[in-house]
Amino acid sequence: MNQSVVHGGAIASLIDTAAAFAVLTQIEVDEKVTTTDLTIHYLRPITSGRMTANAQVVRGGRRLFVLSVDVLNDRDVLLATAVTTYIKV
């Protein structure tokens, strides 16, 4: 049986994108940020269905932002979880 699995890099991109949109709610229009680190725990393989990434700002400072991101499938099962940090540039 050959079952397709979503590549970890695609999941990382989804996580980083969700985090970026969350951090945009914390900065001014003319400010820019970039990812400084990203730690992901892949908990289950993603073989079918839809993935949803939910990002939350854990702490927003003057320059650094720490976010947590959960990736869920269409049955709300946790597939991956991450912590990421952004910095204003």
Beta strands, then each sheet from edge to edge (+ up, - down):
strand 1: 33-42
strand 2: 52-60
strand 3: 64-72
strand 4: 78-88
sheet 1: 1+ 4- 3+ 2-
end
